[in-house]
Amino acid sequence: MIFARFFHQSPALCLVPGGNKRMKSHAWEQRVLGDFLEVSMETNSSAKFDKNDVLSISGDYGVVNQIAFQGRSFASNSVVKYGVLHNEDIVYTKSPLKANPYGIIKTNKGKAGIVSPLYAIYHPKNNLVPSFVQSYFEQNERLNNYLRPLVNKGAKNNMLISNEKAISGKVIFPSRKEQEKISALLERVDSLLTLHQRQSAGSNLPG
């Protein structure tokens, strides 16, 4: 992951790609994730959203429209109990993936929609740049190490963890100002990589 290139073993040590340790930041501090997020209890009780608005959470692609991503809806007949995921909300899936046995944490960078009632949804507080959370947890090892001590698994491999418990673990975040700088830099790098990949794909097309 790109984010990992900017950090050494500890995320408190910020490195440029060349590994210049003089870039060390003193603005980072260890706090619980709940200092940056608050649990959302908002559901689709008004039926404002329908099956066309159901969102899937992908380890590789983040928050995506389920029909656009998977070609169909897997939602139940009624979606009034689904949670509302606004733009810049954070979601925790509570469902295992091969690389992430305790689930994944992503930021909704697109349109508002609804997600399974099994998922936990959080609103960012004023001290947080929402996209920074996804970047921080993109490194599988960091995400797994964060969730492992918080999650109990049931007999069917389901996650036994409350929405509040999921944000009770320790993270090392910088100030909001530094979060903004890091997020802007990473988005710029992602854009350049995407452009490069498209150009490479175009150059391989038969002439």
Salt bridges, closest charged atoms under 4 A:
GLU29 OE2 - ARG31 NH1 3.73
ASP35 OD2 - ARG31 NE 3.37
GLU42 OE1 - HIS86 NE2 2.81
ASP89 OD1 - HIS123 ND1 2.84
GLU180 OE2 - ARG176 NE 3.23
